[in-house]
Amino acid sequence: MARRALITGIGGQDGSLLAELLLAKGYDVFGVARRAVEEYPNLEAIRDCIHVIRADLLDRAALERALRRSEAQEVYNLASVSFVPASWDDPVKTAEFAAVGTTTLLEAVRATDNSIRFYQASSSEIFGEPIETPQTELTRLAPLTPYGVAKAYAHFITHSYRRRYDLYASSGILYNHESPRRPASFLPRKVSLAVARIAAGIESELVLGDLDARRDWGYAHDYVHAMWLMLQQDEPSSFVVATGETHSVRDLVACAFGCVGLDYRDYVHTDPDLVRGRSELHDLVGDASRARDELGWKPTVTFAELVRLLVEHDVRSISAAVG
């Protein structure tokens, strides 16, 4: 029989990509969402192939019903506020979904079927101000943002349930990962959309903050594959998922504008008001050696290939929109 999986946050970038991956592997895929499936554009291509259950991540009874209905053997908890700066605007909501929501789902799993394999989407933001570079699974957690703090709680509680209740509960410590499904509020999409609009003559400049800020950027398709690999192991654990390379915002814009034959220096301007403060640092880079050695995972898309993929997607979209 086909394996059955339940994904929270199925309408987001990672949730929709993971759903497509699991469908390709022959899974029956269920998703937990707060709205109707028609309201999630990322699911347009697979709406008729998945089962979406409307439930609130903070409602344990509703989650238990979703688990019983789906008869899921694997649960992927991807639901959370994902845009880090926005966590300062609503830290309570961030804590509710990223921290309390994870605990609620773990309780629902424990009460329904403790043989379920559980994946928790952790984040490099749990390292905050890292004591070492690159970071590994053993690096001390020192989160600084509400998002990072909430994710650290979820990371710890997943480990706690694994130890106390012997649940199969794994965490993926994922670094920045992008695709055309990212909202424009995320920097790589903001850049690729601006490049497409400038190339089409719709806009004339791109205003950014610190061009020297650095990130470890990977391709989202690779990262959801790592999620699946984690739940196929004999024993649950935590894994860093990263490229191990950092690139500056300047590298990003230079590469993106270069894709359309333009020099970023003619279009990119900086605004000091957009520079993030000390609470959002720039030195997060992951060591994914353990994922490589134990999961057989490695990135398949380079930084330059990722940037070109984003730009070409947005150039096509803008060209289609303007006719």
C-alpha positions, 0 to 999 in steps of 0.5 A: 500500500502507498505510504501516507504523509501529512504536511502542515503548512502545505500551501507554502514554498516548502510544503507544496514542493514536499507534497510534489516530491511525495506524490512522485514517490507514490505517497498519499498526501494530506495537508493541514491548512487554515484555508480552502485549497483553492486559496493556495496558488502553490498547490494549483498543479496538484489540487486534485492529487492531495487531500487538504484538511482544514484545521488550526495548528493550535487545536489539538483535537482537530489535529488528532482528527486529521491524523486519524483521517489521514492515517499518516505514517509520516508527519512533516511540520512546516507550518510557521511564520517564515519571514524572520523580520516579520516576527518582530511585528507579531512575536506572540503569533510567531511563538504560538505557531512555531513553538506552541503549535509544534508542541500541540502537534507532538501531543496529537501524534503521541495521543493518536499513534506513537509509531508516526515518524515526525519531522520538525522544520527547524532553522539556522536562526536558532544559532542567532549569534553563533559561537563557531563558524560553520555551525553543526548539529552540536553548535550551541543555540543562541537565537536573537529574533522572536522567530529564532527563539520560537524555533529553538523551543520547537527544536528542543521540544522535538528532542525532548519528546524523542527522549521521553516518549521514544517518538521518531522525531527528527529536526532539519536545521535548514539554512536559507533556501529559495525557489520561484515560490518564495514571496517577494518579501524574501530578498532573492525573490525581491531581487529577481523580480526587480531585475525582471521589471528593470529589464522590461523597462517597468522599473528603474532602480532597486533599493536595498540595505547592507550589500555586504550582508552574507547568507548561505543560500540553497535551492528549496527542491534540494532541501525538501528532499533532505526532509524526506531522507531524514524520515527514512533513517533507522533512527531519528536525529537532527541534521544541518541542511546547508550549502556550506558557502556564503554569498553577499547581497552584492554577489546576489545582485551582481549575478542577478543583473548579469543574467540580463546583461546589466550592471547592478551598479547602474540600478542598485541603491542602498538605504540605511533604514533597510539595514538590519540591526544587531539582532539579525546577524550575517554569519550563519553558514552550515556544515552539512557533513553529517547529512552528506555522510548519513543521508547521502544528501548534497546540494545539486544547484549552485548559487549562480544556477539558483540565481539564474533560475529565479531571474529567468522565471521572473523574466518569463512571468513579467514578459507574459504579463505585459504581453 
